Amino acid sequence: METERLIEIAKLVMDFGKVNRATKYPDGTPESDTTHTVMLGVICVYLNHALGLGMNSGLIAQLSLVHDLHEAICGDEMTL
């Protein structure tokens, strides 16, 4: 593997974790993109199973990991 590429990816993910979303925790603390991403992935995989949707849970998890990754570069894309 290319060490330089791995370092670039790690930096992107670290930057991603520094992005705060418009959404907030009940105490008013902003939710981070990484917290949002993990929560979304877990909930979507759970719902796929619980509702018997029969979708590919691995693909759901992969897509949830990257759905907001662009925000590491451009910041939160607020949809409210």
NUGUMI-417362 format. One record per residue: x, y, z of N, C-alpha, C in turn; chain. Coordinates in steps of 0.2 Angstrom, whole numbers. Last residue first. Layout:
{{X,Y,Z},{X,Y,Z},{X,Y,Z},'A'}
...
end
This chain:
{{-158,111,31},{-164,114,34},{-166,120,31},'A'}
{{-146,106,27},{-152,105,22},{-158,108,26},'A'}
{{-130,112,25},{-136,112,29},{-142,111,25},'A'}
{{-116,105,24},{-121,107,19},{-127,106,22},'A'}
{{-101,109,32},{-108,107,33},{-112,109,27},'A'}
{{-86,109,22},{-90,111,28},{-97,108,27},'A'}
{{-78,105,11},{-82,111,10},{-86,113,16},'A'}
{{-71,94,16},{-67,100,12},{-71,106,12},'A'}
{{-79,87,23},{-72,88,26},{-68,93,22},'A'}
{{-90,85,15},{-90,91,20},{-83,92,24},'A'}
{{-88,74,8},{-86,80,5},{-86,86,10},'A'}
{{-94,64,16},{-87,65,17},{-84,71,13},'A'}
{{-107,60,18},{-106,67,19},{-98,69,19},'A'}
{{-107,47,14},{-112,51,11},{-111,58,12},'A'}
{{-98,37,18},{-95,42,13},{-101,47,11},'A'}
{{-105,28,27},{-98,31,29},{-96,37,24},'A'}
{{-116,24,20},{-117,29,25},{-110,32,27},'A'}
{{-110,15,11},{-113,22,8},{-114,27,14},'A'}
{{-107,5,20},{-102,8,16},{-104,15,13},'A'}
{{-119,1,25},{-114,4,29},{-109,7,25},'A'}
{{-125,-3,13},{-128,2,17},{-123,5,21},'A'}
{{-117,-14,10},{-117,-8,5},{-120,-2,9},'A'}
{{-120,-22,21},{-113,-20,20},{-113,-14,15},'A'}
{{-134,-25,18},{-132,-21,24},{-125,-19,24},'A'}
{{-143,-25,5},{-137,-27,7},{-134,-22,12},'A'}
{{-161,-27,10},{-155,-24,6},{-149,-26,9},'A'}
{{-172,-32,16},{-168,-37,12},{-162,-33,8},'A'}
{{-181,-27,25},{-180,-24,19},{-176,-28,14},'A'}
{{-185,-30,38},{-185,-35,34},{-184,-33,26},'A'}
{{-185,-21,48},{-190,-20,44},{-190,-25,38},'A'}
{{-173,-24,54},{-179,-24,58},{-185,-24,54},'A'}
{{-163,-23,44},{-164,-29,47},{-171,-29,50},'A'}
{{-164,-9,41},{-164,-14,36},{-166,-21,38},'A'}
{{-162,-4,54},{-169,-3,50},{-169,-8,45},'A'}
{{-148,-6,55},{-153,-9,60},{-160,-9,57},'A'}
{{-143,1,45},{-142,-6,45},{-147,-9,50},'A'}
{{-147,14,50},{-149,11,43},{-148,4,43},'A'}
{{-141,15,62},{-148,15,62},{-150,12,55},'A'}
{{-127,15,58},{-130,10,63},{-138,10,62},'A'}
{{-126,26,50},{-125,19,48},{-128,14,52},'A'}
{{-130,37,58},{-134,35,52},{-133,28,50},'A'}
{{-119,36,68},{-126,35,70},{-131,33,64},'A'}
{{-108,39,60},{-109,33,63},{-116,31,65},'A'}
{{-112,52,55},{-111,47,50},{-111,40,54},'A'}
{{-113,60,67},{-119,59,63},{-118,53,58},'A'}
{{-99,59,71},{-105,56,75},{-111,55,71},'A'}
{{-93,65,60},{-92,58,62},{-97,55,66},'A'}
{{-99,78,61},{-100,74,55},{-99,67,56},'A'}
{{-105,82,77},{-100,82,72},{-102,77,67},'A'}
{{-117,93,84},{-116,86,82},{-110,86,77},'A'}
{{-115,106,96},{-116,104,89},{-114,96,88},'A'}
{{-124,107,111},{-118,105,108},{-119,103,101},'A'}
{{-137,107,117},{-135,113,112},{-128,112,109},'A'}
{{-141,96,123},{-138,101,127},{-136,107,123},'A'}
{{-146,88,113},{-151,91,117},{-148,97,121},'A'}
{{-135,92,99},{-137,88,104},{-142,91,108},'A'}
{{-139,99,83},{-136,99,89},{-139,94,94},'A'}
{{-136,103,66},{-140,99,71},{-136,99,77},'A'}
{{-126,108,58},{-131,113,60},{-135,109,66},'A'}
{{-110,100,63},{-116,101,59},{-121,106,62},'A'}
{{-93,103,62},{-99,103,66},{-105,104,61},'A'}
{{-79,94,57},{-84,98,55},{-90,97,59},'A'}
{{-69,86,62},{-69,93,65},{-75,97,62},'A'}
{{-70,74,55},{-72,74,62},{-72,81,65},'A'}
{{-64,78,43},{-71,77,43},{-74,77,50},'A'}
{{-50,78,47},{-54,85,45},{-61,84,45},'A'}
{{-49,64,48},{-48,69,54},{-51,75,53},'A'}
{{-51,61,35},{-56,58,40},{-55,63,46},'A'}
{{-40,67,29},{-47,69,27},{-52,67,32},'A'}
{{-30,60,35},{-30,67,36},{-37,70,34},'A'}
{{-32,47,30},{-32,48,37},{-33,56,39},'A'}
{{-29,50,16},{-35,48,18},{-37,49,26},'A'}
{{-15,53,17},{-20,58,15},{-27,56,17},'A'}
{{-10,41,22},{-9,47,26},{-14,53,24},'A'}
{{-12,33,11},{-15,32,18},{-15,38,22},'A'}
{{-4,39,2},{-11,39,1},{-15,38,7},'A'}
{{9,36,8},{7,43,7},{-1,44,6},'A'}
{{10,22,7},{9,26,14},{7,33,13},'A'}
{{2,11,-3},{5,18,-3},{4,22,4},'A'}
{{4,-6,0},{0,0,0},{4,6,0},'A'}
end
